[in-house]
Amino acid sequence: MALPQVLQNLSLPVIASPMFIASGPALVKAQCKAGIVGSFPALNARPAEMLDTWLTEIQADLAAYKAEHPGAKVGPIAVNQIVHQSNDRLAHDVEVCVKHQVPIIISSLRAPPKEMLDAVHSYGGIVLHDVISIRHAQKALEAGVDGLILVAAGAGGHAGTLSPFALVGEVRKFFKGPVALSGSIATGDAILSAQAMGADFAYIGSRWLATKESNVEDGYRQAIVESSAADVVYTNLFTGVHGNYLKKSIVAAGLDPDNLPAADKSKMNFGSGGSSKAKAWRDIWGAGQGVGLMDDVPSVAEMVERLKAEYAAARKRLAL
Ligand SMILES: Cc1cc2nc3c(=O)[nH]c(=O)nc-3n(C[C@H](O)[C@H](O)[C@H](O)COP(=O)(O)O)c2cc1C
């Protein structure tokens, strides 16, 4: 099945995933200029009116870059929408994305409602939905999404528990459309393996935290550089949904990462107010198990060049 036009001309088969707080205009612009899909959660633009400002600024900057570099591959932008009753900005944020004709919408948590899908499809946009299970994948496809993001074990932020082999393999039995795979992908070799497994794209998050353009404090970058997979804890304590976090930040918050209580799911809140999520992501640092592969803090452009070289070397090694 042919990929949607908007995903056909990337410099690498990579979608940079949206990350709460960390993905701001500087990171997104650098990702797109490096030829991959750049993304951010709509909720990062606060207050809500800021979303229009961000999109205007990012689109103008990328248009100017394209005009100055006619031959360059410039990736499209994607905006993440959290589909949950506590997100009181959803209708507003979708409307702003429609106004800017954002080519890719990434929906997470619940399957997107029909009105949202119709609104995005009305201008030729596509919706990729993020899932951790086969059941959720089927529900999203029934709702009418255009593609799936499969979040396997080891991913940063809210993550699943399934092996990527099981997840991609089962989904490919019933879905031939666009599939992105995530969970600890941090090298060119891993991008190629995602494709070998049957995915079209690698969906990469944590690796961008340890870049110069991420909107995080230096201590967070440093903690990623110093951590390995054993320093990542999987818990639902901080948001009500299971996710992966750096042990170091949990200790700094005065908690014992090896003895964390379970969370109360009814406290989930993804609204525009001062939610517990904001605190969670600001003080308790999300990151996937791939942190052991991140030993420095390059710029996004340098990182994408490195991924390209590793990807080409892996292809050569396997004589592809
Ligand atoms: C700090 C952090 C914040 C995140 N915030 C969001 C978010 O707001 N919305 C979302 O859909 N995914 C979010 N994610 C999940 C990523 O989009 C993606 O699934 C994950 O980072 C991929 O795994 P990796 O980090 O191992 O590459 C977040 C991940 C991290 C590490």
The ligand as an SDF file (V2000), in Angstrom:
LIG
                    3D

 31 33  0  0  0  0  0  0  0  0999 V2000
    9.2860   13.1720   28.2670 C   0  0  0  0  0  0  0  0  0  0  0  0
    8.2860   12.5420   27.3700 C   0  0  0  0  0  0  0  0  0  0  0  0
    7.0510   13.1590   27.1850 C   0  0  0  0  0  0  0  0  0  0  0  0
    6.0860   12.5860   26.3440 C   0  0  0  0  0  0  0  0  0  0  0  0
    4.8950   13.2360   26.1370 N   0  0  0  0  0  0  0  0  0  0  0  0
    4.0080   12.7390   25.2250 C   0  0  0  0  0  0  0  0  0  0  0  0
    2.8220   13.4510   24.9060 C   0  0  0  0  0  0  0  0  0  0  0  0
    2.5270   14.5320   25.4300 O   0  0  0  0  0  0  0  0  0  0  0  0
    1.9790   12.9120   23.9780 N   0  0  0  0  0  0  0  0  0  0  0  0
    2.2520   11.7090   23.3690 C   0  0  0  0  0  0  0  0  0  0  0  0
    1.4660   11.2670   22.5150 O   0  0  0  0  0  0  0  0  0  0  0  0
    3.3680   11.0210   23.6520 N   0  0  0  0  0  0  0  0  0  0  0  0
    4.2490   11.5090   24.5510 C   0  0  0  0  0  0  0  0  0  0  0  0
    5.4100   10.8130   24.8250 N   0  0  0  0  0  0  0  0  0  0  0  0
    5.6340    9.5060   24.1940 C   0  0  0  0  0  0  0  0  0  0  0  0
    6.3480    9.6710   22.8630 C   0  0  0  0  0  0  0  0  0  0  0  0
    5.5090   10.3220   21.9620 O   0  0  0  0  0  0  0  0  0  0  0  0
    6.8090    8.3030   22.2690 C   0  0  0  0  0  0  0  0  0  0  0  0
    5.7800    7.3580   22.2890 O   0  0  0  0  0  0  0  0  0  0  0  0
    8.0200    7.7540   22.9770 C   0  0  0  0  0  0  0  0  0  0  0  0
    8.8930    8.7750   23.3640 O   0  0  0  0  0  0  0  0  0  0  0  0
    8.7880    6.7970   22.0890 C   0  0  0  0  0  0  0  0  0  0  0  0
    9.7170    6.0350   22.7940 O   0  0  0  0  0  0  0  0  0  0  0  0
   11.2430    6.4680   23.0270 P   0  0  0  0  0  0  0  0  0  0  0  0
   11.2050    7.6090   23.9600 O   0  0  0  0  0  0  0  0  0  0  0  0
   11.8490    5.2410   23.6560 O   0  0  0  0  0  0  0  0  0  0  0  0
   11.8380    6.8240   21.7160 O   0  0  0  0  0  0  0  0  0  0  0  0
    6.3780   11.3590   25.6740 C   0  0  0  0  0  0  0  0  0  0  0  0
    7.6420   10.7560   25.8620 C   0  0  0  0  0  0  0  0  0  0  0  0
    8.5880   11.3370   26.6910 C   0  0  0  0  0  0  0  0  0  0  0  0
    9.9230   10.6750   26.8370 C   0  0  0  0  0  0  0  0  0  0  0  0
  1  2  1  0
  2  3  1  0
  2 30  2  0
  3  4  2  0
  4  5  1  0
  4 28  1  0
  5  6  2  0
  6  7  1  0
  6 13  1  0
  7  8  2  0
  7  9  1  0
  9 10  1  0
 10 11  2  0
 10 12  1  0
 12 13  2  0
 13 14  1  0
 14 15  1  0
 14 28  1  0
 15 16  1  0
 16 17  1  0
 16 18  1  0
 18 19  1  0
 18 20  1  0
 20 21  1  0
 20 22  1  0
 22 23  1  0
 23 24  1  0
 24 25  2  0
 24 26  1  0
 24 27  1  0
 28 29  2  0
 29 30  1  0
 30 31  1  0
M  END
$$$$
